[in-house]
Amino acid sequence: MSTQDTTTTPVKADSDRGVMLLMLAIVAMSVAALFAMGA
């Protein structure tokens, strides 16, 4: 179990960072759409 944890930890960190970037992109697009509709 310990060996698997050490090997999967870096991958999990990369995936979490990717999810954060994806959510930030979605939020940015949503804000841009709101400004476009309001303008």
C-alpha positions as a LaTeX table, in Angstrom:
\begin{tabular}{lrrr}
\hline
Residue & $x$ (\AA) & $y$ (\AA) & $z$ (\AA) \\
\hline
Met1 & 0.00 & 0.00 & 0.00 \\
Ser2 & 2.75 & 2.45 & 0.92 \\
Thr3 & 4.53 & 1.95 & $-2.42$ \\
Gln4 & 1.32 & 2.60 & $-4.33$ \\
Asp5 & 0.63 & 5.76 & $-2.30$ \\
Thr6 & 4.06 & 7.22 & $-3.11$ \\
Thr7 & 3.55 & 6.53 & $-6.83$ \\
Thr8 & 0.00 & 7.88 & $-7.03$ \\
Thr9 & 0.56 & 11.06 & $-4.96$ \\
Pro10 & 2.31 & 13.09 & $-7.72$ \\
Val11 & $-0.28$ & 12.02 & $-10.29$ \\
Lys12 & $-3.11$ & 13.04 & $-7.97$ \\
Ala13 & $-1.50$ & 16.46 & $-7.45$ \\
Asp14 & $-1.22$ & 16.99 & $-11.20$ \\
Ser15 & $-4.85$ & 15.95 & $-11.76$ \\
Asp16 & $-6.05$ & 18.25 & $-8.97$ \\
Arg17 & $-4.15$ & 21.17 & $-10.50$ \\
Gly18 & $-5.68$ & 20.36 & $-13.89$ \\
Val19 & $-9.17$ & 20.34 & $-12.38$ \\
Met20 & $-8.54$ & 23.71 & $-10.73$ \\
Leu21 & $-7.37$ & 25.20 & $-14.04$ \\
Leu22 & $-10.42$ & 23.74 & $-15.81$ \\
Met23 & $-12.81$ & 25.20 & $-13.22$ \\
Leu24 & $-11.07$ & 28.59 & $-13.44$ \\
Ala25 & $-11.47$ & 28.53 & $-17.23$ \\
Ile26 & $-15.17$ & 27.67 & $-16.91$ \\
Val27 & $-15.70$ & 30.51 & $-14.40$ \\
Ala28 & $-13.85$ & 32.95 & $-16.67$ \\
Met29 & $-16.00$ & 31.94 & $-19.65$ \\
Ser30 & $-19.16$ & 32.30 & $-17.55$ \\
Val31 & $-18.15$ & 35.81 & $-16.43$ \\
Ala32 & $-17.33$ & 36.77 & $-20.03$ \\
Ala33 & $-20.74$ & 35.47 & $-21.16$ \\
Leu34 & $-22.49$ & 37.48 & $-18.43$ \\
Phe35 & $-20.67$ & 40.66 & $-19.50$ \\
Ala36 & $-21.54$ & 39.97 & $-23.15$ \\
Met37 & $-25.24$ & 39.53 & $-22.31$ \\
Gly38 & $-25.28$ & 42.60 & $-20.05$ \\
Ala39 & $-23.49$ & 44.82 & $-22.58$ \\
\hline
\end{tabular}
